[in-house]
Amino acid sequence: DGITMNSLSTNSGPFTGGTDITISIIGFRGLPTNNITCIFDEIETSGVYSIVGNNEFVKCTTPVVNGVKSSQTVLLRLGIDESDVISNGELFTFYSPPTVNSIFPSYGFYEGGEEVLITGTYFRNVTSLSCYFGDVPSPQIQWISDASILCTSPPIEKKRM
């Protein structure tokens, strides 16, 4: 019995906050839903309850977290009227947004195919890691470390004057 969190729409977001999360839950029906809180360790934000068909959801937005590391994992729980009502929780990871320090080489051929080394900080080894050359995505990307990634340049259409 009780309330169970099944899944999160995303399990990570930047320290700067603002990531919208949809939490699939079971067991909220019949409880007051006007003052739901999403609790990230000790930081609370407001949650909104909804039912779609037979499925229950809570939506919340991540808070700003003062991170001093490249990432910090916290326990996300739900509460009602400032009291914790869920025995289980889900892990959520806050991370620093990546920064770019250098790109080498900084030029290439229209045909693409060059390996481009990008150095910086806080690159994450995730499936959504991407490189763009203008608005054209790289056909291949390789995470090397949290300080460097390797992207293959795509073919770029020549613009006629």
Beta strands, then each sheet from edge to edge (+ up, - down):
strand 1: 4-8
strand 2: 12-14
strand 3: 20-26
strand 4: 36-40
strand 5: 43-52
strand 6: 55-61
strand 7: 71-80
strand 8: 83-84
strand 9: 90-95
strand 10: 99-104
strand 11: 115-121
strand 12: 132-133
strand 13: 136-137
strand 14: 140-145
strand 15: 148-152
sheet 1: 1+ 3- 6+ 5- 4+ 7- 8+
sheet 2: 1+ 3- 6+ 5- 4+ 7- 9+ 2+
sheet 3: 10+ 11- 15+ 14-
sheet 4: 12+ 13-
end
